[in-house]
Amino acid sequence: MREILPLFFLPLFLIAGCSGSSIEKSSWPVMGTIASVQAREKGDMPHVEATTKEAFSLVEKLLNRFDPASELTALQNLSDDDVVKNASASVRSCYETAFLVSRLSGGAFNPRWRGRQTLDLGAIAKGFALDLAAASYLQVAASKKSGDALIDLGGNLISAKGSWTTGVKSPEGNGFASVFSLFQGEAVATSASYYRGSHIYDARTGNAVSNGVLSVTVIARSAMWADALSTVLFILGPREGMEFLEKLQREPAYPFGRADDVAVLWIMESGSRVTVDKKGRFRF
């Protein structure tokens, strides 16, 4: 499982929607990290900022393991099934996905990795918050005819509207290991060790992961799934990770039915790169 990560994704090319437009950006601290929103038109910033702050505040209030008054804390002593039954409807899918990934990964990803009567959604909640924010903004954008927006939470990104080009930093710190485009509704997340050292743990052993993986980047049509998959695929490594992705294809509760619904890039300590990328999303 994973602690809060610093910003791994930095905008590379932010393509304006039309001639003469400029990108507006706003940032603020939330959920133990930094959130930011970007809009291609100045008049859209109030809408994307307001909807994003509302979504992030809701997730922070309900799913904060550090808050003794949070819903997550109140539910942590219950069984997995009872947690889902008693969770607020607005965040139930986050719990469901965490328990599903835990089961399918053989416990490598485990929201109870700190103990049986604990819950920690730190490896999935940021992605869930991004999905919630993007959906909220899209509703507002439809009624107010608002334009393109990109939402960032701790380095995890989602294109709430429009297409954006960005990249994952090179482990050597000299530029980007890869660049790629995010289309509307798509998200990207990364798990990496080359900024903070070993801080990603295999819940099966309780030990920091040491498998030759430097980073894993996942592009998916859900920030919640990209967030969870980047963690579990870091823990499993390329070989087990590919087997895990194949297992997901056969899981009725998995929302993506085809192998090309997600793109994955592993960067290894050896310098090699391993991809699951049938659509050629990653450009080197």
C-alpha positions as CSV (number, residue, x, y, z in Angstrom):
1,M,0.0,0.0,0.0
2,R,1.0,3.6,-0.4
3,E,1.5,6.7,1.6
4,I,0.8,10.2,0.2
5,L,3.0,10.9,-2.8
6,P,4.5,14.2,-4.0
7,L,3.7,15.6,-7.4
8,F,5.0,13.2,-10.0
9,F,3.1,14.6,-13.0
10,L,4.0,18.0,-14.3
11,P,2.2,19.7,-17.3
12,L,4.3,19.4,-20.4
13,F,2.2,20.8,-23.2
14,L,-1.0,22.5,-22.2
15,I,-2.8,23.0,-25.5
16,A,-5.2,25.9,-25.6
17,G,-8.7,25.2,-26.9
18,C,-8.7,28.1,-29.3
19,S,-6.6,31.0,-30.6
20,G,-6.0,33.6,-28.0
21,S,-7.1,31.5,-25.0
22,S,-4.9,31.2,-21.9
23,I,-4.6,28.7,-19.2
24,E,-5.7,29.7,-15.7
25,K,-4.5,27.8,-12.7
26,S,-5.5,27.6,-9.0
27,S,-3.9,25.5,-6.2
28,W,-4.6,24.8,-2.5
29,P,-3.7,22.3,0.2
30,V,-6.2,19.4,0.8
31,M,-6.1,15.8,1.9
32,G,-2.5,16.0,3.0
33,T,-1.3,17.1,-0.5
34,I,-1.8,19.8,-3.1
35,A,-4.7,20.1,-5.4
36,S,-4.8,22.3,-8.5
37,V,-7.2,23.0,-11.3
38,Q,-6.5,24.4,-14.7
39,A,-9.0,25.9,-17.2
40,R,-8.4,27.2,-20.7
41,E,-10.7,30.1,-20.3
42,K,-10.6,32.6,-17.4
43,G,-14.4,32.6,-17.0
44,D,-14.4,28.8,-16.4
45,M,-12.1,28.9,-13.3
46,P,-14.8,29.7,-10.7
47,H,-16.9,26.7,-11.9
48,V,-14.1,24.1,-11.9
49,E,-12.6,25.5,-8.7
50,A,-15.9,25.5,-6.8
51,T,-17.0,22.0,-7.9
52,T,-13.6,20.5,-7.2
53,K,-13.3,22.0,-3.7
54,E,-16.8,20.7,-2.8
55,A,-15.9,17.2,-4.0
56,F,-12.5,17.1,-2.3
57,S,-14.0,18.4,0.9
58,L,-16.6,15.6,1.0
59,V,-14.1,12.9,0.5
60,E,-11.7,14.4,3.1
61,K,-14.6,14.6,5.6
62,L,-15.8,11.0,5.0
63,L,-12.7,9.0,4.2
64,N,-10.0,10.6,6.4
65,R,-8.3,7.9,8.5
66,F,-6.7,10.6,10.7
67,D,-10.0,12.0,11.7
68,P,-11.7,10.2,14.6
69,A,-15.0,11.7,13.5
70,S,-14.8,10.5,9.9
71,E,-17.1,7.8,8.5
72,L,-14.2,5.7,7.7
73,T,-13.1,5.6,11.3
74,A,-16.6,4.8,12.5
75,L,-16.8,1.8,10.1
76,Q,-13.3,0.3,10.5
77,N,-14.3,-2.2,13.1
78,L,-17.0,-3.7,10.8
79,S,-16.6,-6.6,8.4
80,D,-15.9,-5.7,4.8
81,D,-19.5,-6.5,3.8
82,D,-20.9,-4.4,6.6
83,V,-18.6,-1.5,5.8
84,V,-20.1,-1.4,2.3
85,K,-23.7,-1.7,3.6
86,N,-23.3,1.1,6.0
87,A,-21.2,3.5,3.9
88,S,-22.7,6.7,2.6
89,A,-24.0,6.2,-1.0
90,S,-21.7,9.0,-2.2
91,V,-18.5,7.1,-1.3
92,R,-19.7,3.5,-1.3
93,S,-18.0,2.6,-4.6
94,C,-14.6,3.6,-3.2
95,Y,-14.9,1.0,-0.5
96,E,-16.3,-1.6,-2.9
97,T,-13.4,-1.1,-5.3
98,A,-10.8,-1.2,-2.6
99,F,-12.1,-4.5,-1.3
100,L,-12.4,-5.9,-4.9
101,V,-8.8,-5.1,-5.7
102,S,-7.7,-6.5,-2.4
103,R,-9.4,-9.8,-3.2
104,L,-8.2,-10.1,-6.7
105,S,-4.6,-9.1,-5.8
106,G,-4.4,-11.8,-3.1
107,G,-4.1,-9.1,-0.5
108,A,-1.1,-7.3,-2.1
109,F,-3.4,-4.2,-2.1
110,N,-5.3,-4.2,1.2
111,P,-7.2,-1.3,2.8
112,R,-6.7,-3.1,6.1
113,W,-3.0,-3.4,5.7
114,R,-2.4,-1.6,9.1
115,G,-4.5,-4.2,11.0
116,R,-7.8,-6.1,10.8
117,Q,-9.8,-3.4,12.6
118,T,-8.4,-0.5,10.6
119,L,-9.2,1.1,7.2
120,D,-6.9,3.0,5.0
121,L,-8.0,4.2,1.6
122,G,-5.0,6.4,1.0
123,A,-4.1,4.4,-2.2
124,I,-7.5,5.0,-3.8
125,A,-9.3,7.9,-2.2
126,K,-7.5,10.6,-4.1
127,G,-8.5,9.0,-7.4
128,F,-12.1,8.7,-6.2
129,A,-12.1,12.3,-5.3
130,L,-10.9,13.2,-8.8
131,D,-13.7,11.2,-10.4
132,L,-16.3,12.9,-8.2
133,A,-14.9,16.4,-9.0
134,A,-14.8,15.7,-12.8
135,A,-18.3,14.5,-12.9
136,S,-19.5,17.5,-10.9
137,Y,-17.7,19.9,-13.2
138,L,-19.1,18.2,-16.3
139,Q,-22.6,18.7,-15.1
140,V,-22.0,22.4,-14.4
141,A,-20.2,22.8,-17.7
142,A,-23.2,21.4,-19.6
143,S,-25.5,24.0,-18.1
144,K,-23.2,26.9,-18.2
145,K,-21.4,26.0,-21.4
146,S,-18.0,26.0,-19.6
147,G,-14.9,24.9,-21.4
148,D,-11.9,22.6,-20.9
149,A,-10.6,21.8,-17.4
150,L,-7.8,19.6,-15.9
151,I,-7.9,18.6,-12.2
152,D,-4.8,17.5,-10.2
153,L,-4.7,16.0,-6.8
154,G,-1.3,15.1,-5.4
155,G,0.0,14.4,-9.0
156,N,-2.9,12.3,-10.1
157,L,-4.7,13.9,-13.0
158,I,-8.1,13.8,-14.7
159,S,-9.3,15.6,-17.8
160,A,-12.7,16.9,-16.6
161,K,-13.3,18.3,-20.1
162,G,-11.2,18.5,-23.3
163,S,-7.8,16.9,-24.1
164,W,-4.5,17.7,-22.4
165,T,-0.9,16.6,-22.9
166,T,1.4,15.9,-20.0
167,G,4.1,13.5,-19.0
168,V,5.7,11.4,-16.3
169,K,9.1,12.6,-15.0
170,S,12.2,10.7,-15.7
171,P,13.8,8.9,-12.7
172,E,17.0,10.7,-13.6
173,G,15.2,14.0,-13.1
174,N,16.2,15.3,-16.6
175,G,13.0,15.7,-18.4
176,F,10.2,13.2,-19.1
177,A,10.3,9.5,-19.4
178,S,7.2,9.6,-21.5
179,V,4.5,12.0,-22.7
180,F,0.9,11.3,-23.5
181,S,-2.5,12.9,-24.0
182,L,-5.5,12.6,-21.7
183,F,-8.8,12.8,-23.4
184,Q,-12.0,13.8,-21.7
185,G,-12.9,11.6,-18.8
186,E,-9.5,9.9,-18.8
187,A,-7.2,9.9,-15.8
188,V,-3.5,9.1,-15.0
189,A,-1.9,8.1,-11.7
190,T,1.7,7.0,-10.9
191,S,3.3,5.2,-8.0
192,A,7.1,5.7,-7.7
193,S,10.0,5.3,-5.4
194,Y,12.6,7.6,-6.9
195,Y,11.6,10.7,-4.9
196,R,10.9,9.4,-1.5
197,G,12.6,6.0,-1.5
198,S,10.8,2.8,-0.4
199,H,7.4,3.9,0.9
200,I,5.1,1.5,-0.9
201,Y,4.4,-1.7,1.1
202,D,3.3,-5.1,0.1
203,A,0.3,-5.7,2.4
204,R,0.9,-9.5,2.2
205,T,4.3,-9.2,3.9
206,G,4.1,-5.8,5.6
207,N,7.5,-5.0,4.0
208,A,8.5,-2.2,1.6
209,V,8.4,-3.3,-2.0
210,S,11.8,-4.3,-3.4
211,N,11.2,-5.8,-6.8
212,G,13.2,-3.7,-9.2
213,V,10.3,-1.4,-10.1
214,L,11.0,2.3,-10.0
215,S,7.6,3.6,-11.1
216,V,4.2,2.5,-12.5
217,T,2.0,4.9,-14.5
218,V,-1.6,4.0,-15.4
219,I,-4.0,5.7,-17.8
220,A,-7.6,4.7,-17.4
221,R,-11.2,6.0,-17.8
222,S,-11.4,6.4,-14.0
223,A,-9.0,8.2,-11.7
224,M,-10.1,5.8,-8.8
225,W,-9.0,2.8,-10.8
226,A,-5.8,4.4,-12.1
227,D,-4.9,5.3,-8.5
228,A,-5.6,1.7,-7.2
229,L,-3.9,0.0,-10.2
230,S,-0.8,2.1,-10.0
231,T,-0.3,0.9,-6.5
232,V,-1.1,-2.8,-7.0
233,L,0.9,-3.0,-10.2
234,F,3.9,-1.5,-8.5
235,I,3.7,-4.1,-5.8
236,L,3.2,-7.0,-8.2
237,G,5.7,-6.0,-10.8
238,P,5.3,-6.6,-14.6
239,R,4.9,-10.4,-14.7
240,E,2.4,-10.7,-11.8
241,G,0.9,-7.4,-12.8
242,M,0.0,-8.6,-16.3
243,E,-1.6,-11.7,-14.8
244,F,-3.6,-9.5,-12.5
245,L,-4.8,-7.4,-15.4
246,E,-5.9,-10.5,-17.2
247,K,-7.8,-11.6,-14.1
248,L,-9.6,-8.3,-14.0
249,Q,-10.9,-8.8,-17.5
250,R,-12.9,-11.8,-16.2
251,E,-14.3,-10.0,-13.1
252,P,-17.9,-8.9,-13.6
253,A,-17.5,-5.9,-11.2
254,Y,-14.6,-4.6,-13.2
255,P,-15.8,-1.6,-15.3
256,F,-13.4,-2.0,-18.2
257,G,-14.0,-5.1,-20.3
258,R,-11.1,-4.9,-22.9
259,A,-7.4,-5.1,-22.4
260,D,-6.9,-1.8,-24.2
261,D,-9.0,0.1,-21.7
262,V,-6.0,0.8,-19.6
263,A,-2.4,1.6,-20.5
264,V,0.4,0.8,-18.1
265,L,4.1,1.8,-18.0
266,W,6.6,0.2,-15.7
267,I,10.0,1.8,-15.4
268,M,12.5,-0.6,-13.9
269,E,15.7,0.0,-11.9
270,S,17.6,-1.6,-14.8
271,G,16.5,1.2,-17.0
272,S,14.1,-1.0,-19.0
273,R,10.5,-0.1,-19.7
274,V,7.6,-2.6,-19.8
275,T,4.2,-1.5,-21.2
276,V,0.7,-2.7,-21.6
277,D,-0.3,-0.2,-24.2
278,K,-2.3,-1.6,-27.2
279,K,-3.3,1.9,-28.3
280,G,0.2,3.3,-28.2
281,R,-0.6,6.0,-25.6
282,F,2.9,6.4,-24.2
283,R,5.4,8.3,-26.4
284,F,9.1,8.0,-25.7
